[in-house]
Amino acid sequence: GSVTSALVAATTASQRERDDEPAGKKETVGRYNYALLVPLVKVIRQKCAEKFALSNFLAGFPSHPDSSFPNAFAEYRDSSEWNETVEDRVYPLMAIFRHDLESAAGVRAAKLLQESHVEYSTSRKACKESMANSVTRLDVEVMEPFLVRRETERDRYATELAEDKTRHLAVMQLWNEQKRFLTGTKGAWCDEARREDHWMLDRLENFSRMRPKLKLNHNFNQHLDASQRR
């Protein structure tokens, strides 16, 4: 807790000092990119030197007062001891940290991909179920009533055609009877010159199964339309 408080205080103080420094000095310090690193290293040197055992691998680490520490550290960071320590200790730790970070990111990405796949599968399944329900509702609410109504209408149409044909035959029979009554042999409009009778065998038979009787064929048809189609 004390180390963290000291680091935060040092960082805040360094930022405040940088804001108060002249522009030329800011450029000098900024050239080495140690404006924020210097107070942190100073606090680590003062608070954590024994805990981190800095003297074992940074024997020449500067221990100057506050006013000269930035310049001393700027000179020390060009030394072989500092560069070897950075290459042997800092960079491997950075690589491990980066690997762990990438691994964690990979795990998060894999988890996100799995969750996305599960959500996609669930949504697709729900969509298929909705489409199946829609097809079922279409069959139940539309197609089945339509098919039943179609069969009903077909039967009604066939019945209407049969009844219309029966009515037509009845009317034609009545008309032929009235026509024969008026234009027949004893009719008021009988014209013997234009009259043309056609005969047919009667269904009446004798004891020998002979049909000797003839009767007028009132439904005679010359089938002229069939002859014209030949």
C-alpha positions in Angstrom: 0.0 0.0 0.0 2.8 2.5 0.9 4.7 1.7 -2.3 1.6 2.2 -4.4 0.9 5.5 -2.7 4.5 6.6 -3.2 4.4 5.7 -6.9 1.1 7.6 -7.4 2.5 10.6 -5.6 5.8 10.5 -7.5 4.0 10.3 -10.8 1.7 13.2 -10.0 4.6 15.3 -8.8 6.6 14.5 -11.9 3.7 15.5 -14.1 3.3 18.7 -12.2 7.1 19.5 -12.5 7.0 18.8 -16.2 4.1 21.3 -16.6 6.2 23.9 -14.8 9.4 23.4 -16.7 10.5 25.5 -19.6 10.0 24.3 -23.1 13.7 23.7 -23.7 14.1 21.6 -20.7 11.1 19.6 -21.5 12.6 18.8 -24.9 15.9 17.7 -23.2 14.1 15.3 -20.8 11.7 14.1 -23.4 14.5 13.2 -25.8 15.3 10.2 -23.6 11.6 9.3 -22.9 12.2 9.1 -19.2 9.9 11.8 -18.0 7.5 9.4 -16.2 10.0 6.6 -15.7 12.5 8.6 -13.6 10.2 9.2 -10.5 9.0 5.6 -10.6 12.5 4.2 -10.7 13.4 6.6 -7.8 10.6 5.3 -5.7 11.5 1.7 -6.4 15.1 2.5 -5.5 14.1 4.0 -2.2 11.3 1.7 -1.2 12.0 -1.7 -2.8 15.8 -1.9 -3.2 16.2 -4.6 -0.5 13.0 -6.5 -1.5 14.0 -6.7 -5.2 17.7 -7.2 -4.4 18.7 -4.5 -6.9 22.3 -4.5 -5.7 22.8 -8.1 -7.0 22.3 -7.2 -10.6 22.3 -3.4 -10.6 25.4 -2.6 -8.5 26.0 0.7 -10.2 22.4 1.9 -9.9 22.6 5.7 -8.9 21.6 6.7 -5.3 22.0 10.4 -5.7 19.7 13.0 -4.0 16.5 14.1 -5.7 17.9 17.0 -7.6 20.6 15.1 -9.4 18.9 11.7 -9.8 17.4 12.3 -13.3 20.8 13.2 -14.8 22.5 10.4 -13.1 19.9 7.9 -14.2 20.1 9.3 -17.8 23.9 8.6 -17.8 23.4 5.2 -16.1 20.9 3.9 -18.7 23.7 4.0 -21.4 25.9 1.7 -19.3 26.5 -1.9 -20.2 25.2 -3.1 -16.8 21.8 -1.5 -17.5 21.5 -2.7 -21.1 22.5 -6.3 -20.1 20.0 -6.2 -17.3 17.3 -5.0 -19.6 18.1 -7.6 -22.3 18.5 -10.5 -19.8 15.7 -9.8 -17.4 13.3 -7.1 -18.6 12.8 -8.3 -22.2 12.2 -12.0 -21.3 9.7 -10.9 -18.7 8.1 -8.6 -21.3 7.9 -11.5 -23.7 6.3 -13.7 -21.1 3.9 -11.0 -20.2 3.0 -10.5 -23.9 2.6 -14.2 -24.4 0.4 -14.4 -21.3 -1.6 -11.4 -22.5 -2.0 -12.9 -26.0 -2.9 -16.2 -24.5 -5.5 -14.5 -22.3 -6.7 -12.6 -25.3 -6.8 -15.8 -27.3 -8.8 -17.5 -24.6 -11.2 -14.5 -24.5 -11.5 -14.6 -28.3 -12.1 -18.4 -28.3 -14.7 -17.9 -25.6 -16.3 -15.1 -27.5 -16.3 -17.2 -30.7 -17.8 -20.1 -28.8 -20.5 -17.9 -27.3 -21.2 -16.4 -30.7 -21.4 -19.8 -32.3 -23.8 -21.0 -29.5 -25.9 -17.9 -30.0 -25.9 -18.3 -33.7 -26.9 -22.0 -33.4 -29.6 -21.0 -31.0 -30.9 -18.3 -33.3 -30.7 -20.5 -36.3 -32.6 -23.3 -34.5 -35.2 -20.8 -33.4 -35.5 -19.5 -37.0 -36.0 -23.0 -38.3 -38.6 -23.7 -35.7 -40.4 -20.5 -36.5 -40.3 -21.4 -40.2 -41.6 -24.9 -39.5 -44.4 -23.4 -37.3 -45.2 -20.9 -40.1 -45.4 -23.7 -42.7 -47.6 -25.7 -40.3 -49.9 -22.8 -39.7 -50.1 -22.1 -43.4 -51.1 -25.7 -44.0 -53.6 -25.8 -41.2 -55.1 -22.3 -41.6 -54.9 -21.8 -45.4 -54.1 -24.9 -47.4 -56.4 -27.4 -45.7 -59.5 -25.1 -45.8 -58.6 -24.2 -49.4 -58.5 -27.9 -50.4 -61.7 -28.7 -48.7 -63.4 -25.7 -50.3 -62.0 -26.6 -53.7 -63.4 -30.1 -53.5 -66.8 -28.7 -52.3 -66.9 -26.2 -55.2 -66.0 -28.9 -57.7 -68.8 -31.2 -56.5 -71.2 -28.2 -56.5 -70.1 -27.3 -60.0 -70.6 -30.9 -61.3 -74.0 -31.0 -59.7 -75.0 -27.6 -61.2 -73.9 -28.9 -64.7 -75.9 -32.1 -64.3 -79.0 -30.2 -63.1 -78.6 -27.7 -66.0 -78.3 -30.5 -68.5 -81.4 -32.1 -67.1 -83.3 -28.9 -67.2 -82.2 -28.3 -70.8 -83.3 -31.7 -71.9 -86.7 -31.2 -70.1 -87.2 -27.9 -71.9 -86.2 -29.3 -75.2 -88.6 -32.2 -74.8 -91.4 -29.8 -73.9 -90.6 -27.6 -76.9 -90.6 -30.6 -79.3 -93.9 -31.8 -77.9 -95.4 -28.3 -78.5 -93.8 -28.2 -81.9 -95.3 -31.6 -82.9 -98.7 -30.5 -81.6 -98.7 -27.5 -83.9 -96.9 -28.8 -86.9 -97.9 -32.5 -86.7 -100.3 -34.4 -89.0 -103.4 -33.0 -87.4 -101.8 -29.7 -86.2 -103.0 -26.3 -87.1 -99.7 -25.4 -88.8 -99.2 -28.7 -90.6 -97.4 -28.3 -94.0 -97.4 -31.6 -95.9 -95.2 -30.3 -98.6 -92.3 -29.4 -96.2 -92.9 -32.3 -93.9 -90.2 -34.9 -93.6 -90.9 -37.8 -91.3 -88.2 -40.2 -89.9 -89.1 -43.6 -88.5 -87.5 -45.9 -86.0 -88.3 -49.4 -84.6 -90.5 -49.5 -81.7 -89.4 -51.5 -78.6 -92.5 -53.5 -78.6 -91.8 -57.2 -79.4 -94.1 -60.2 -80.2 -93.9 -63.7 -79.0 -91.0 -64.4 -81.5 -89.0 -61.5 -80.2 -89.7 -59.6 -83.3 -90.1 -55.8 -83.5 -92.6 -55.4 -86.4 -93.9 -51.9 -85.4 -92.4 -48.6 -86.5 -92.8 -45.2 -84.8 -91.9 -41.7 -85.6 -88.4 -40.6 -84.6 -88.8 -37.2 -83.2 -85.2 -36.9 -82.2 -83.7 -37.7 -85.6 -80.3 -36.2 -86.2 -78.4 -36.2 -89.5 -75.1 -35.5 -87.7 -74.1 -32.8 -90.2 -71.5 -31.4 -87.9 -69.8 -34.8 -87.7 -69.9 -35.0 -91.5 -68.3 -31.6 -91.9 -65.4 -32.5 -89.6 -64.3 -35.4 -91.8 
